Each structure stands twice: as structure tokens, then as C-alpha cells.
Amino acid sequence: PEYAVSTKAAAAPVIAVLASYGLDAEQAYVAALEFWSAIHGFVLLEMTGVMDDVDADAVFSDMVLRLSVGLQKR
């Protein structure tokens, strides 16, 4: 439980940005978890060499933009 509380506190700036998309506090928290999951998966793929043959920076930017566009359409 302490980890969850401290993690949510550390994510406060991200949650605030996501709330600017018109999400309420709970929706912004869930969106932060979604972004965190996507970034975590991205980092794992990059660390294991799956992205050695692609421009990882471009793929990362694309991923963030796609997630952001999805928030705008909700």
C-alpha cells in the first residue's frame, strides 16, 4: 500500500497534465497508468534489442502522439 501511495504522489505532475485533457482525477490517474504501461513496455523492448533496427526515438514520439490523440477524442 505504501508503494501505491508514493507512486501516485510521484505521478502527480503527469496526472495534472492528463487532467488538462478534461479528465477528472480518477480518469487522469488511469490514463497515467496507461501511459506508464506503454512506456514500460517500450523500454523493455528497447533494452532487449527488439528495436535495434528502428529509430527508437521516432517510434517513442509516435507512441506518445497516438496516446495523446486518443485522449483528445474521448
Number of C-alpha atoms within 10 A of each C-alpha: 6 7 8 9 10 11 11 16 12 11 15 15 12 18 23 16 13 22 18 10 14 13 18 13 13 11 14 22 20 14 20 22 16 13 18 14 12 15 15 12 12 17 14 12 14 14 11 9 9 12 15 11 7 10 9 16 9 9 13 15 10 12 16 14 12 12 14 15 11 10 15 10 7 8
